[in-house]
Structures are given as structure tokens and as C-alpha cells.
């Protein structure tokens, strides 16, 4: 009996110990879970607060961006609406999605119909179908057309830009600029230039006439030299600016002779070395006279150099080769030839053959060989005549 009681006590003690251990374990586990839960709640709260701050910040940025975008949109809309250029936005079906005030002036809808690109005001100088096809082919276009407004012709430049990717047409933007003012200004400038050029020609011709009145024995010399110089220049394909400069320099290349005493210019016999030095001064005098006038071409310098020679043997500065303007080198050849085929107070005309032989002998030495060859070819094979075109 006692043994049974002892066994019972032992078993009961064991179960009680287990119960106590399990209870302690459960209490500890609950405590730990509670601590973990509190920590999780704290972390979750911190995370929630952080997310809320992020959301608030992003919301603020979005609202600020929306405001900026709205302001930019309103600004751009205002700019487009009041742009001096006509702006038209077309959709894929060629319907007008947007047009500004300037574009409205160029569009005239048929009664009761919406605005259409086909209503673009032109004087039949713009092929609407052609530029629509070009835009559909994804090609940027630039066209010009005219329009009559209040009995006045207006000129326009049309630029079209297709929209969409490389293969898909998704509409277009047209920008139309009124170029009437620019064209009118260009025309006025052109007219002013023509008038200025005519005035320049008249002044130069007056100077040429003054020069030849001082030297009656060489009347027509400058005109004949100019004529031959221009014929050579055409064969050499000089620039337009070089041609114009040579044209005017040729007709007044001896303007400096107005400073040479007439008794020397008209002297029938041989001139003395002193008289020759006086005559040589005409290049410098001509330069001094012409350099005070602002010509569009280097006329003064051409006149200054027309007695220079490529080997440095000329006057007044002894220039060589590239130092001498091409126009002056042409003038030098023409001046020699014309002087030799014409009568002078101190000798009779020497003839064309003698003149051509002289420049042949000087070719490559003191005269530009290319210019000499052209001159000889003109006279011998192309029928050039030494009669000036009056």
C-alpha cells in the first residue's frame, strides 16, 4: 500500500513539474510574442509614417508639377494663339485640331462647314494635294504661295512637319509665315543697289571722259582697253566681282594722267627720261584719286597696279606675281596690246602682229602666260576686233 502511495506521489510530482514547466514556457512565449508584437507595431508605425511622408512629398511634387505644367500650357497656348505665324495642327484624317488667330485669316470655311485645310487662302499658287501627299510620305515640306488681301498681294512661306513614327502618319503641323515685308525689303534693297550702281557708273564715265579730254591723242584708249580686258576675263571665267571691278577700272585706268602736263601727253617727238617719270606717276595719282571713293570693288588698287609686272620690273611699287591682282594682270596685257595697235603722237600704229609678238616675248617673264595665251587666242582664232563698243 505504501509503495502504491509513493508511486502516486512521484508520478504526481512529475506531472506537476511538467505542468509548471509548460506554464512557465507558455508565459515566457506569450511575453516574447507580446514584445515582438509591440516591436512590430512600432516598426509598422514608423514605416507607415515614413510612407505617409513619402506620399505627402510626392503628392506635393505632383501638385507643383501640375501647376507648372498648367502654367506652361497656358503660356504656350497664349504664345501659339497670338503668334505672328499661322499655326495649324492636323489629325490623321486631315481635320483641323488647332488653329491660331493668324491661321484664321488664311482659312475661309464654306457656309455651315467646319474649317478645313482645303479652304487655305491662296491664289492657286499652292498645290494642296501635292503637299498633303508629301506629308503622308513622312516628308517635311517647304512651299511658297501668294494671297490677295484687300487688293494687296501677300507672300507666304509654308512649312509642314509630319507627325508619327517612321512608318505611321499621325497628322501634321503647318507653320505659315507672311514674308511680304521681307520680300518688299529685299526688292527695295535691290532697287537701291541698282540705282547706286548706275550712279557709280555715271561717276566713273564722267571721270573717264575727263581723263580723255586731257589726252586727245589717246581718245578711246581706255574704252578699247576695257573692251579687250573684259573679253579676256570672260575666257578666264573670273568671278562676277572681279569682272565688275575690271569693267570700271578699265575705263578709268589712266585717270591719273589729268596730273600730267598736256604738252608732255601731246608731245610729238621722243620724251625725255624726266618726262617719262612724270607720265609714270599717273598710276599713283590715279590711286590717290580713287582710293578716296568707297567702291564695292578694288578699283583704286587695280589702277595702282596696272603697270606692275610679275617679275617685279613694273612700277610704281615693283610688285611680283601673287602680289598683283588678277584684274591688274589682265589690264596690263590689254593695255600693251591696245597701245601698240593704236597711233601715238610720238609714233604710228605698230600693228596687231607686232603687238602679239611683243606679249608673246614677255609671256612668263613680265606678263602672266595664261592671260597672254587667252589674248592671242581671242585675236588670232576667235575674231576679236580692236574697235571699241561705243
KEKE-3310 file (N, C-alpha, C; in steps of 0.2 Angstrom, whole numbers, plus 5000, padded with zeros to 4 digits):
npx = (5004:5009:5019:5012:5007:5018:5023:5012:5014:5026:5023:5013:5021:5030:5021:5016:5027:5030:5019:5021:5033:5028:5019:5027:5034:5024:5021:5032:5034:5022:5025:5037:5031:5022:5031:5038:5027:5024:5036:5035:5023:5028:5038:5030:5022:5032:5036:5024:5022:5033:5030:5019:5024:5032:5022:5015:5025:5027:5015:5014:5024:5019:5008:5014:5021:5010:5004:5015:5015:5002:5003:5013:5007:4996:5004:5011:5000:4995:5005:5006:4993:4993:5004:5014:5015:5005:4998:4994:4986:4985:4975:4976:4966:4966:4959:4956:4963:4968:4970:4977:4975:4981:4981:4967:4965:4969:4961:4945:4930:4918:4900:4892:4900:4914:4931:4943:4958:4958:4952:4962:4968:4974:4981:4979:4992:4997:4999:4988:4985:4997:5006:5000:5001:5015:5017:5011:5019:5029:5037:5046:5040:5042:5035:5030:5018:5005:4994:4979:4975:4964:4966:4979:4994:5000:5014:5019:5027:5026:5028:5029:5027:5027:5018:5020:5028:5042:5035:5021:5009:5003:4996:4999:5009:5007:5016:5014:5021:5021:5029:5029:5034:5048:5051:5047:5056:5069:5067:5067:5080:5087:5083:5088:5101:5103:5101:5112:5122:5121:5123:5136:5142:5139:5147:5160:5161:5160:5172:5181:5179:5183:5197:5201:5199:5209:5219:5219:5225:5224:5211:5198:5206:5205:5193:5194:5204:5197:5187:5194:5200:5189:5185:5195:5194:5181:5184:5193:5185:5182:5177:5161:5162:5176:5175:5166:5174:5185:5179:5175:5187:5195:5190:5194:5208:5218:5216:5224:5232:5227:5235:5246:5256:5249:5257:5267:5259:5254:5266:5275:5287:5301:5301:5309:5319:5315:5302:5296:5296:5287:5275:5274:5270:5256:5249:5250:5244:5232:5228:5228:5217:5206:5206:5200:5187:5173:5172:5163:5172:5189:5194:5203:5215:5217:5220:5231:5240:5241:5252:5262:5273:5275:5287:5293:5298:5290:5280:5272:5277:5285:5279:5277:5271:5259:5257:5251:5235:5223:5215:5222:5233:5227:5223:5235:5241:5231:5232:5245:5244:5234:5239:5250:5244:5238:5238:5250:5256:5270:5273:5268:5255:5259:5254:5244:5251:5264:5261:5256:5267:5275:5269:5270:5284:5286:5279:5277:5288:5287:5274:5258:5257:5246:5236:5241:5241:5227:5223:5230:5224:5211:5212:5218:5211:5198:5192:5193:5190:5198:5190:5181:5167:5155)
npy = (4994:5006:5007:5009:5022:5030:5028:5035:5048:5051:5051:5060:5072:5072:5075:5087:5095:5095:5102:5114:5118:5119:5129:5139:5140:5144:5156:5163:5163:5169:5182:5185:5185:5196:5206:5205:5208:5221:5228:5225:5232:5245:5246:5245:5256:5266:5264:5266:5280:5284:5281:5288:5301:5301:5299:5311:5320:5316:5319:5333:5337:5332:5340:5352:5351:5349:5361:5369:5363:5367:5381:5382:5376:5385:5397:5393:5390:5403:5410:5403:5405:5419:5420:5428:5420:5409:5395:5378:5363:5347:5332:5314:5312:5323:5333:5349:5351:5361:5379:5395:5413:5420:5410:5409:5420:5415:5405:5401:5395:5386:5390:5385:5375:5366:5372:5369:5362:5362:5374:5384:5400:5404:5410:5401:5396:5386:5369:5360:5346:5340:5344:5338:5324:5323:5325:5314:5305:5306:5316:5331:5348:5362:5376:5390:5402:5414:5427:5436:5450:5463:5469:5469:5460:5447:5438:5421:5409:5392:5379:5362:5349:5332:5321:5307:5290:5282:5275:5277:5288:5302:5314:5331:5346:5363:5378:5394:5408:5425:5433:5444:5457:5455:5452:5463:5472:5467:5469:5483:5485:5479:5488:5500:5496:5495:5508:5514:5508:5512:5526:5525:5520:5531:5541:5536:5535:5549:5553:5546:5552:5565:5562:5558:5569:5577:5571:5570:5563:5550:5547:5536:5526:5521:5515:5505:5497:5493:5485:5475:5469:5464:5455:5445:5442:5436:5424:5418:5415:5423:5428:5436:5448:5451:5453:5464:5474:5475:5480:5493:5498:5497:5507:5519:5518:5526:5538:5545:5553:5566:5574:5575:5586:5593:5596:5587:5575:5577:5578:5577:5571:5561:5557:5564:5556:5562:5567:5555:5549:5558:5554:5541:5543:5543:5532:5531:5544:5541:5531:5538:5547:5539:5531:5538:5536:5525:5511:5496:5487:5483:5495:5506:5500:5491:5500:5506:5496:5492:5494:5486:5472:5454:5449:5459:5470:5481:5496:5507:5501:5489:5476:5458:5443:5434:5445:5455:5459:5449:5455:5467:5461:5456:5468:5474:5467:5469:5483:5485:5479:5486:5499:5497:5494:5505:5523:5534:5550:5551:5541:5530:5518:5501:5489:5474:5461:5464:5468:5457:5448:5455:5453:5440:5437:5442:5434:5424:5430:5444:5446:5438:5421:5414:5423:5430:5420:5418:5430:5431:5420:5425:5435:5429:5418:5419:5430:5443:5460:5476:5487:5498:5495:5506)
npz = (5000:5004:4995:4983:4986:4986:4973:4967:4972:4967:4953:4953:4956:4946:4935:4940:4940:4926:4922:4928:4921:4908:4909:4913:4901:4892:4897:4896:4882:4878:4883:4875:4862:4864:4866:4854:4845:4850:4846:4832:4829:4832:4822:4811:4813:4811:4798:4792:4795:4788:4775:4773:4774:4762:4753:4755:4751:4738:4733:4735:4726:4714:4713:4712:4700:4692:4693:4687:4674:4670:4670:4661:4650:4648:4645:4633:4625:4625:4618:4606:4601:4599:4590:4577:4566:4556:4563:4562:4567:4562:4561:4559:4549:4542:4547:4555:4571:4579:4577:4576:4579:4568:4558:4556:4548:4535:4532:4525:4529:4521:4519:4534:4537:4545:4548:4536:4529:4516:4513:4513:4510:4495:4480:4470:4469:4476:4478:4485:4486:4482:4493:4503:4500:4501:4515:4520:4516:4525:4523:4527:4522:4512:4505:4494:4493:4486:4491:4490:4498:4503:4490:4489:4486:4495:4501:4506:4516:4518:4529:4533:4545:4547:4558:4570:4570:4561:4551:4552:4549:4558:4557:4556:4557:4553:4548:4544:4537:4535:4522:4516:4520:4521:4508:4501:4507:4502:4489:4488:4493:4482:4472:4476:4476:4462:4458:4465:4459:4446:4447:4451:4440:4431:4437:4436:4422:4419:4425:4417:4404:4407:4409:4396:4389:4392:4386:4370:4360:4364:4364:4367:4370:4384:4384:4374:4379:4391:4384:4378:4389:4396:4388:4388:4402:4402:4395:4405:4415:4426:4443:4446:4454:4451:4438:4437:4444:4436:4424:4428:4432:4421:4412:4418:4420:4416:4423:4431:4423:4422:4429:4423:4413:4398:4387:4388:4387:4374:4366:4351:4348:4354:4371:4386:4399:4411:4408:4406:4418:4424:4417:4421:4434:4434:4438:4452:4455:4450:4459:4471:4469:4467:4478:4488:4486:4491:4483:4478:4473:4471:4464:4464:4468:4457:4447:4452:4451:4437:4429:4435:4435:4433:4436:4444:4438:4435:4438:4451:4462:4461:4462:4463:4455:4464:4471:4464:4458:4449:4441:4438:4431:4420:4414:4412:4401:4391:4390:4385:4372:4366:4366:4357:4344:4341:4336:4341:4347:4346:4338:4324:4322:4327:4323:4324:4323:4328:4340:4346:4345:4354:4367:4367:4368:4381:4389:4403:4408:4411:4410:4413:4408:4405:4403:4392:4383:4381:4376:4364:4358:4357:4348:4336:4333:4337:4331:4337:4338:4337:4338:4348:4358:4357)
capx = (5000:5014:5023:5007:5006:5025:5022:5007:5017:5031:5020:5010:5026:5032:5016:5016:5033:5029:5014:5024:5037:5024:5016:5032:5036:5019:5021:5038:5032:5017:5029:5041:5026:5020:5037:5039:5021:5025:5041:5032:5019:5032:5041:5025:5020:5037:5035:5018:5023:5038:5027:5014:5028:5034:5016:5014:5030:5026:5009:5016:5028:5014:5003:5018:5022:5004:5004:5020:5013:4996:5005:5017:5002:4993:5008:5012:4994:4994:5010:5003:4987:4995:5010:5013:5015:4999:5000:4988:4988:4980:4975:4977:4961:4967:4954:4960:4963:4970:4972:4978:4971:4984:4979:4960:4964:4970:4956:4938:4926:4911:4895:4890:4905:4920:4937:4947:4964:4956:4950:4968:4968:4979:4980:4981:5000:4999:4995:4986:4985:5004:5009:4997:5004:5022:5017:5009:5025:5033:5042:5045:5039:5043:5032:5028:5012:5003:4987:4977:4971:4962:4969:4987:4997:5004:5018:5019:5031:5023:5032:5025:5031:5023:5019:5020:5034:5044:5031:5014:5007:4998:4994:5005:5009:5009:5018:5014:5024:5020:5036:5029:5038:5055:5052:5047:5063:5074:5066:5069:5087:5089:5082:5093:5108:5104:5102:5118:5127:5120:5126:5143:5144:5139:5153:5166:5161:5162:5179:5184:5178:5188:5204:5202:5199:5216:5224:5215:5228:5223:5204:5195:5211:5203:5187:5197:5207:5192:5184:5199:5201:5183:5184:5200:5191:5176:5188:5196:5179:5184:5171:5157:5165:5182:5173:5164:5179:5189:5175:5176:5195:5197:5188:5197:5214:5223:5213:5229:5235:5225:5240:5252:5255:5246:5262:5270:5255:5254:5272:5275:5294:5303:5300:5315:5318:5311:5295:5294:5295:5281:5270:5274:5266:5249:5247:5250:5239:5225:5226:5226:5211:5201:5206:5195:5180:5172:5169:5162:5177:5196:5196:5209:5221:5218:5223:5238:5244:5241:5259:5266:5274:5275:5294:5295:5301:5285:5280:5276:5280:5289:5276:5278:5266:5253:5256:5247:5228:5222:5212:5228:5237:5223:5223:5242:5241:5227:5235:5251:5242:5230:5244:5254:5240:5235:5243:5253:5259:5277:5275:5262:5252:5264:5250:5242:5256:5269:5258:5255:5274:5278:5267:5272:5291:5286:5275:5280:5293:5284:5267:5255:5257:5239:5232:5244:5238:5220:5223:5232:5218:5205:5213:5220:5206:5191:5190:5192:5192:5200:5185:5178:5159:5153)
capy = (5000:5012:5008:5012:5029:5033:5029:5040:5054:5053:5052:5067:5077:5073:5079:5094:5099:5096:5107:5121:5120:5121:5135:5144:5141:5147:5163:5166:5163:5175:5188:5186:5187:5202:5210:5206:5212:5228:5230:5225:5238:5251:5247:5246:5263:5270:5263:5269:5287:5286:5280:5294:5307:5300:5300:5318:5323:5315:5322:5340:5337:5331:5346:5358:5349:5350:5369:5371:5361:5371:5387:5382:5375:5391:5401:5390:5392:5410:5411:5400:5409:5426:5420:5431:5415:5405:5388:5373:5356:5342:5325:5309:5312:5330:5338:5354:5351:5368:5384:5401:5419:5421:5405:5410:5424:5412:5400:5403:5390:5386:5391:5380:5369:5367:5374:5363:5364:5363:5381:5388:5405:5405:5412:5395:5395:5381:5363:5357:5339:5338:5344:5333:5318:5323:5324:5307:5301:5307:5321:5338:5352:5370:5379:5397:5404:5421:5428:5443:5453:5470:5471:5468:5453:5444:5432:5417:5403:5386:5373:5357:5344:5326:5318:5300:5287:5282:5272:5278:5295:5303:5321:5336:5353:5368:5384:5398:5414:5430:5435:5450:5463:5453:5452:5470:5475:5464:5472:5489:5485:5478:5494:5505:5494:5496:5515:5516:5505:5517:5532:5524:5520:5538:5545:5533:5538:5556:5553:5543:5557:5570:5560:5558:5576:5579:5567:5569:5558:5543:5546:5529:5521:5517:5511:5499:5493:5490:5480:5469:5466:5460:5449:5441:5440:5431:5417:5415:5414:5426:5429:5442:5453:5453:5456:5471:5478:5476:5484:5500:5500:5498:5513:5524:5516:5532:5544:5549:5557:5573:5577:5575:5592:5591:5597:5580:5570:5578:5579:5573:5568:5557:5561:5563:5552:5566:5567:5548:5548:5561:5550:5535:5545:5543:5526:5533:5549:5538:5528:5543:5550:5534:5527:5542:5534:5518:5507:5489:5483:5486:5499:5510:5496:5489:5506:5507:5490:5490:5494:5481:5466:5448:5448:5464:5475:5486:5502:5511:5498:5483:5470:5452:5438:5434:5452:5459:5457:5446:5461:5471:5457:5456:5475:5475:5464:5473:5490:5484:5477:5492:5504:5496:5494:5512:5528:5539:5557:5550:5535:5527:5512:5496:5484:5468:5456:5467:5468:5450:5446:5458:5450:5433:5438:5444:5429:5420:5434:5450:5445:5431:5417:5411:5429:5431:5414:5419:5436:5429:5415:5429:5439:5425:5412:5420:5435:5449:5466:5481:5493:5498:5496:5513)
capz = (5000:5005:4989:4979:4988:4984:4966:4965:4974:4962:4947:4953:4956:4939:4931:4942:4937:4919:4921:4929:4916:4902:4911:4913:4894:4889:4900:4893:4875:4877:4884:4869:4857:4865:4865:4846:4843:4851:4841:4825:4829:4832:4816:4806:4813:4808:4791:4790:4795:4783:4768:4773:4772:4755:4749:4755:4747:4731:4731:4734:4720:4708:4713:4710:4693:4688:4692:4682:4668:4668:4668:4654:4645:4647:4642:4627:4622:4623:4613:4600:4599:4596:4586:4571:4561:4556:4565:4561:4569:4558:4563:4554:4544:4539:4550:4559:4578:4582:4573:4580:4576:4562:4554:4554:4542:4529:4531:4524:4528:4517:4524:4538:4537:4549:4545:4533:4526:4509:4512:4514:4505:4490:4473:4465:4468:4481:4476:4492:4486:4482:4499:4508:4499:4503:4522:4521:4514:4530:4521:4528:4516:4512:4499:4494:4489:4487:4493:4489:4504:4502:4484:4490:4486:4501:4500:4512:4516:4521:4532:4536:4548:4548:4565:4570:4569:4554:4546:4553:4548:4563:4557:4554:4560:4547:4550:4538:4539:4530:4520:4511:4522:4519:4500:4499:4509:4498:4482:4489:4493:4475:4468:4479:4474:4455:4457:4467:4454:4440:4449:4451:4433:4428:4440:4433:4415:4419:4426:4411:4399:4410:4408:4389:4386:4394:4381:4364:4356:4366:4365:4366:4373:4390:4382:4370:4384:4395:4380:4377:4396:4398:4383:4391:4408:4401:4394:4411:4419:4433:4447:4445:4457:4448:4431:4438:4446:4430:4420:4430:4432:4414:4409:4421:4422:4415:4426:4434:4418:4422:4433:4418:4409:4392:4382:4388:4384:4366:4363:4345:4347:4359:4378:4390:4405:4416:4406:4406:4426:4426:4415:4426:4440:4433:4442:4459:4455:4449:4465:4476:4467:4468:4485:4492:4485:4493:4478:4480:4470:4472:4458:4466:4468:4451:4443:4455:4449:4430:4426:4438:4431:4438:4438:4448:4434:4434:4443:4454:4468:4459:4464:4459:4454:4468:4474:4459:4457:4443:4436:4436:4427:4413:4412:4409:4394:4386:4389:4380:4365:4363:4364:4351:4338:4340:4334:4346:4345:4345:4333:4321:4325:4326:4320:4328:4323:4332:4347:4349:4346:4360:4373:4367:4370:4388:4392:4408:4411:4415:4409:4415:4402:4404:4401:4386:4378:4380:4372:4357:4355:4355:4342:4330:4331:4339:4328:4341:4334:4342:4338:4355:4358:4360)
cpx = (5004:5018:5018:5007:5013:5025:5018:5010:5022:5028:5017:5015:5029:5027:5015:5022:5033:5024:5017:5029:5034:5021:5021:5034:5031:5019:5026:5037:5027:5021:5033:5036:5024:5025:5038:5033:5022:5030:5039:5027:5023:5035:5036:5022:5025:5037:5029:5019:5028:5035:5022:5018:5030:5028:5015:5019:5029:5020:5010:5020:5024:5010:5007:5019:5016:5003:5008:5017:5007:4998:5009:5012:4998:4997:5009:5006:4993:4999:5008:4998:4988:5001:5009:5013:5008:5001:4993:4990:4982:4981:4976:4972:4961:4962:4958:4958:4964:4972:4972:4974:4974:4981:4971:4960:4965:4965:4949:4934:4920:4906:4892:4895:4911:4926:4940:4953:4963:4954:4956:4967:4974:4977:4981:4988:5002:4995:4994:4987:4992:5007:5006:5000:5011:5022:5015:5015:5031:5039:5041:5044:5040:5040:5031:5022:5010:4996:4985:4973:4970:4966:4976:4989:5002:5008:5019:5024:5028:5028:5028:5029:5026:5024:5018:5027:5036:5040:5023:5013:5001:4996:5000:5004:5011:5010:5018:5016:5023:5026:5035:5033:5046:5056:5052:5054:5068:5073:5068:5076:5090:5088:5087:5100:5109:5105:5109:5123:5127:5124:5134:5146:5144:5145:5159:5166:5163:5170:5183:5184:5183:5195:5205:5202:5206:5221:5220:5218:5226:5215:5202:5200:5208:5197:5189:5200:5202:5189:5188:5200:5195:5182:5189:5197:5185:5179:5191:5191:5181:5177:5167:5160:5172:5180:5170:5169:5184:5185:5176:5183:5197:5196:5191:5204:5219:5220:5219:5233:5233:5230:5246:5251:5253:5252:5266:5266:5254:5260:5273:5282:5295:5303:5307:5314:5314:5304:5292:5292:5288:5275:5269:5270:5259:5246:5246:5245:5232:5223:5224:5219:5205:5200:5201:5188:5179:5168:5168:5167:5184:5198:5202:5215:5223:5222:5230:5242:5245:5247:5264:5267:5276:5282:5297:5298:5296:5285:5273:5280:5284:5286:5277:5272:5260:5252:5251:5240:5227:5219:5217:5232:5234:5224:5230:5243:5237:5229:5241:5249:5238:5234:5248:5250:5237:5240:5244:5256:5266:5279:5268:5261:5257:5260:5249:5248:5262:5267:5258:5262:5277:5276:5269:5280:5291:5282:5279:5286:5291:5277:5264:5254:5250:5235:5235:5241:5231:5219:5225:5227:5212:5206:5215:5215:5199:5188:5189:5194:5193:5196:5181:5170:5157:5146)
cpy = (5006:5013:5011:5020:5033:5034:5035:5047:5056:5055:5059:5073:5078:5077:5086:5098:5100:5102:5114:5123:5122:5128:5141:5146:5145:5155:5167:5168:5169:5182:5190:5188:5194:5207:5211:5209:5219:5232:5230:5231:5245:5252:5248:5253:5268:5270:5266:5277:5289:5286:5286:5300:5307:5302:5308:5322:5323:5319:5330:5341:5337:5337:5352:5357:5351:5358:5372:5370:5365:5378:5387:5381:5382:5397:5399:5392:5399:5412:5409:5404:5416:5426:5424:5426:5411:5398:5384:5366:5352:5335:5320:5309:5319:5335:5342:5353:5357:5373:5391:5407:5420:5416:5406:5415:5421:5406:5403:5398:5391:5387:5385:5374:5371:5369:5368:5366:5365:5371:5386:5393:5405:5408:5407:5394:5390:5375:5359:5349:5337:5339:5340:5326:5318:5322:5317:5303:5302:5312:5328:5343:5359:5372:5386:5398:5411:5421:5435:5445:5460:5473:5472:5461:5452:5438:5428:5411:5398:5381:5368:5351:5338:5324:5310:5297:5286:5279:5274:5286:5297:5310:5325:5343:5358:5375:5389:5405:5419:5434:5441:5456:5461:5454:5459:5474:5473:5468:5479:5490:5484:5484:5499:5503:5496:5504:5517:5514:5510:5523:5531:5524:5527:5542:5543:5535:5545:5557:5551:5549:5563:5568:5560:5565:5579:5576:5565:5563:5551:5542:5539:5524:5517:5513:5504:5494:5489:5484:5474:5465:5462:5454:5443:5438:5435:5424:5414:5414:5417:5427:5436:5448:5456:5456:5463:5476:5480:5481:5491:5503:5501:5504:5519:5523:5521:5538:5548:5554:5564:5577:5578:5581:5590:5592:5590:5575:5570:5579:5574:5569:5563:5561:5559:5559:5556:5566:5560:5547:5552:5557:5544:5537:5544:5537:5528:5539:5546:5534:5533:5546:5545:5531:5531:5540:5526:5514:5500:5485:5487:5490:5503:5506:5493:5494:5507:5502:5489:5491:5490:5475:5460:5447:5454:5470:5481:5492:5503:5507:5491:5477:5464:5447:5439:5441:5456:5455:5454:5451:5465:5468:5457:5463:5477:5473:5468:5480:5490:5483:5483:5497:5503:5496:5501:5517:5532:5545:5556:5544:5533:5521:5506:5490:5478:5463:5458:5466:5461:5447:5448:5454:5443:5432:5439:5439:5425:5424:5440:5450:5438:5427:5415:5417:5430:5426:5416:5425:5434:5424:5420:5433:5435:5421:5414:5427:5442:5455:5472:5488:5492:5498:5502:5512)
cpz = (5000:4998:4983:4980:4986:4977:4964:4967:4969:4955:4947:4953:4949:4935:4933:4940:4930:4918:4922:4924:4909:4903:4910:4905:4891:4891:4896:4885:4873:4878:4878:4863:4858:4864:4857:4843:4844:4846:4834:4824:4828:4825:4810:4806:4810:4801:4788:4789:4789:4776:4768:4771:4765:4751:4749:4751:4740:4728:4730:4727:4714:4707:4710:4702:4689:4687:4687:4675:4665:4666:4662:4649:4643:4643:4635:4622:4620:4618:4606:4597:4596:4592:4580:4565:4562:4558:4565:4563:4565:4561:4557:4548:4541:4542:4555:4567:4582:4576:4577:4576:4569:4556:4551:4548:4535:4528:4530:4523:4524:4522:4528:4539:4542:4545:4542:4529:4519:4508:4513:4508:4501:4484:4468:4464:4473:4479:4483:4492:4486:4489:4504:4507:4501:4511:4524:4520:4519:4528:4524:4522:4517:4505:4500:4490:4490:4489:4492:4495:4503:4496:4484:4490:4492:4499:4507:4511:4521:4523:4535:4539:4550:4555:4565:4570:4562:4549:4547:4553:4553:4563:4555:4557:4554:4551:4544:4540:4533:4528:4516:4513:4520:4512:4498:4501:4504:4491:4483:4489:4486:4471:4470:4476:4466:4454:4459:4462:4447:4441:4449:4444:4430:4431:4437:4426:4414:4420:4420:4405:4401:4408:4400:4386:4387:4389:4375:4360:4358:4367:4363:4368:4379:4388:4378:4375:4389:4391:4379:4384:4398:4394:4386:4398:4407:4399:4400:4416:4426:4437:4445:4448:4454:4441:4432:4440:4440:4425:4421:4430:4425:4411:4412:4423:4421:4418:4429:4429:4418:4426:4429:4414:4401:4386:4382:4385:4376:4363:4357:4345:4353:4366:4381:4396:4410:4414:4407:4414:4427:4423:4419:4432:4440:4437:4449:4460:4455:4456:4471:4475:4469:4475:4490:4491:4487:4488:4481:4478:4471:4466:4459:4465:4461:4446:4446:4452:4441:4426:4430:4434:4435:4440:4442:4445:4433:4439:4445:4460:4467:4462:4460:4460:4458:4471:4470:4458:4450:4438:4434:4430:4420:4410:4409:4402:4389:4385:4384:4373:4362:4361:4358:4344:4337:4339:4340:4344:4343:4340:4330:4324:4323:4323:4325:4329:4328:4339:4350:4350:4352:4366:4373:4370:4378:4392:4397:4411:4415:4414:4411:4409:4400:4401:4393:4381:4376:4375:4365:4354:4353:4348:4335:4328:4333:4336:4332:4337:4339:4341:4344:4353:4361:4363)
residu = (UNK:UNK:UNK:UNK:UNK:UNK:UNK:UNK:UNK:UNK:UNK:UNK:UNK:UNK:UNK:UNK:UNK:UNK:UNK:UNK:UNK:UNK:UNK:UNK:UNK:UNK:UNK:UNK:UNK:UNK:UNK:UNK:UNK:UNK:UNK:UNK:UNK:UNK:UNK:UNK:UNK:UNK:UNK:UNK:UNK:UNK:UNK:UNK:UNK:UNK:UNK:UNK:UNK:UNK:UNK:UNK:UNK:UNK:UNK:UNK:UNK:UNK:UNK:UNK:UNK:UNK:UNK:UNK:UNK:UNK:UNK:UNK:UNK:UNK:UNK:UNK:UNK:UNK:UNK:UNK:UNK:UNK:UNK:UNK:UNK:UNK:UNK:UNK:UNK:UNK:UNK:UNK:UNK:UNK:UNK:UNK:UNK:UNK:UNK:UNK:UNK:UNK:UNK:UNK:UNK:UNK:UNK:UNK:UNK:UNK:UNK:UNK:UNK:UNK:UNK:UNK:UNK:UNK:UNK:UNK:UNK:UNK:UNK:UNK:UNK:UNK:UNK:UNK:UNK:UNK:UNK:UNK:UNK:UNK:UNK:UNK:UNK:UNK:UNK:UNK:UNK:UNK:UNK:UNK:UNK:UNK:UNK:UNK:UNK:UNK:UNK:UNK:UNK:UNK:UNK:UNK:UNK:UNK:UNK:UNK:UNK:UNK:UNK:UNK:UNK:UNK:UNK:UNK:UNK:UNK:UNK:UNK:UNK:UNK:UNK:UNK:UNK:UNK:UNK:UNK:UNK:UNK:UNK:UNK:UNK:UNK:UNK:UNK:UNK:UNK:UNK:UNK:UNK:UNK:UNK:UNK:UNK:UNK:UNK:UNK:UNK:UNK:UNK:UNK:UNK:UNK:UNK:UNK:UNK:UNK:UNK:UNK:UNK:UNK:UNK:UNK:UNK:UNK:UNK:UNK:UNK:UNK:UNK:UNK:UNK:UNK:UNK:UNK:UNK:UNK:UNK:UNK:UNK:UNK:UNK:UNK:UNK:UNK:UNK:UNK:UNK:UNK:UNK:UNK:UNK:UNK:UNK:UNK:UNK:UNK:UNK:UNK:UNK:UNK:UNK:UNK:UNK:UNK:UNK:UNK:UNK:UNK:UNK:UNK:UNK:UNK:UNK:UNK:UNK:UNK:UNK:UNK:UNK:UNK:UNK:UNK:UNK:UNK:UNK:UNK:UNK:UNK:UNK:UNK:UNK:UNK:UNK:UNK:UNK:UNK:UNK:UNK:UNK:UNK:UNK:UNK:UNK:UNK:UNK:UNK:UNK:UNK:UNK:UNK:UNK:UNK:UNK:UNK:UNK:UNK:UNK:UNK:UNK:UNK:UNK:UNK:UNK:UNK:UNK:UNK:UNK:UNK:UNK:UNK:UNK:UNK:UNK:UNK:UNK:UNK:UNK:UNK:UNK:UNK:UNK:UNK:UNK:UNK:UNK:UNK:UNK:UNK:UNK:UNK:UNK:UNK:UNK:UNK:UNK:UNK:UNK:UNK:UNK:UNK:UNK:UNK:UNK:UNK:UNK:UNK:UNK:UNK:UNK:UNK:UNK:UNK:UNK:UNK:UNK:UNK:UNK:UNK:UNK:UNK:UNK:UNK:UNK:UNK:UNK:UNK:UNK:UNK:UNK:UNK:UNK:UNK:UNK:UNK:UNK:UNK)
# end
